[in-house]
């Protein structure tokens, strides 16, 4: 049954910007806000392409993962704080502050490791980690405030079409980021991966500073400093614990990980206590009495887990099974992005026209489950065209989740709570992404080694003793590795094996040639007794009579015969080795495909949880321009139930 949002008393002096701003002004505000959001979204994809080159130049492999982790820690923990501050002081000052901090962080990231930076923070790579944290500190304002601005300047029934554009920005950035990052890294410098943010950010600042009003809620500034501190103390240790456990730096039961979990739990308890008594809390607990908010943020938590898992493990499948190069893995998910953009924009447009959103949310989540169901059938022989179709279906399902949950939450809360409600939804989604990555990563590292061993077992059984020993080393390395990025480059391994085999046979030929040319039958017998000599050749050498090497012509004939035999044996050995290596590559592909298909089976359950969380959400009507929340529906809308 559809409902209308309850009437709400506005703070004294509150301005309804949706009514008072003209459309040209709204359009300029929208462009500036989209540019700011694009900055944050692009930064999450463009940097990953350049990281291998950065790590090499700054000699910082040990800090590789921290370039991303520092950004994630800062941005996630600050999202709800910025949301509350924007409700108190207005969207414009918070957004301008976030863009300025982000641009300063970007500039400093590009300068990391330069000689004039000296040994600040110890090394160039550590400088990059610290400055990435500064970037994340600014980016949190962009992602938390941008979606709230749409709710400030457009009536609820109009928001859907614009929320869809914001959702599409994330999809577009996942295509442009890897392409632009690769181009700048290869043809200019990795430093321009960060410098490119400056012109885009300055343009966004110009639009926002010149045309955007303050967009204040009318609330009196009462800042919950202790609540802000506690949410950071809660989120940062929890994110660190999940990161440490997922990447294998520490075991899940290590004192470090357990201590971080304990600290996070204590901070959460204190945070809830503080929020229950503060007159202007960072996250008002009364919001959870609102069924749309409560169920909406829970659904977004599960969607966050499923969304990042879809992208991460789909790329892993494309690289390790479909054979897509690592540099093209990001762009190989373009079909998913296309589906996501179409789903985000299309669902937003429909919500604006119909005035209701819940049916489209449920349809999107069902499509998401269907997409994960299709991906769970992936195997080593799935045609790429079919993978593309599966990606499009998943994208169409994920697309509506990005704008419509924001739309639902914003429509259900008081207008002066839109900032904190919107940022809370973003906070829960980002936490879901971190936890989902940790859980799916744990599944991968637990299943993949056993899958590899299972698939390699028949290959090892049919291999030669020497090859079997090499395969045992491969199995041991796979069992001990917790990295899902380990790949088996069969072409490179074949080339290396062929070079090794050739070197070995050349050594044998040199030893045999030297013994034969000596004319000493005892020397030949000594070579024949060497364990490095193939058994068939050893038998042949032992059968050589002394008179056969008594003359130069005889020795040349013996060497020619041995050379011909060794060439034949070498070619046969290389061929047999290549056949075995092809089987090994196939076994590893099957192991990866089986493991990732199991992960997508789990993803179906995560998407189902999101669907179950969305079912109890009320289907509130979206008021149009000039109407106020609580207005009675009329016409066809009144008959919807």
LINQUI-V40362 format. One record per helix or strand. SS is the DSSP state (@ for helix, = for strand). FROM is the first residue (numbers start at 0). TO is the last residue. If there is no record, write none. Layout:
# LINQUI-V40362
SS:FROM:TO + SS:FROM:TO
This chain:
# LINQUI-V40362
=:1:2 + @:16:19 + @:22:57 + @:60:62 + @:65:88 + @:90:110 + @:114:116 + @:119:121 + @:123:152 + @:155:186 + @:191:210 + @:224:246 + @:254:276 + @:284:288 + @:290:319 + @:325:331 + @:333:353 + @:357:374 + @:383:411 + @:414:461 + @:464:479 + @:489:516 + @:520:527 + @:534:541 + @:545:548 + @:551:614 + =:618:619 + @:635:638
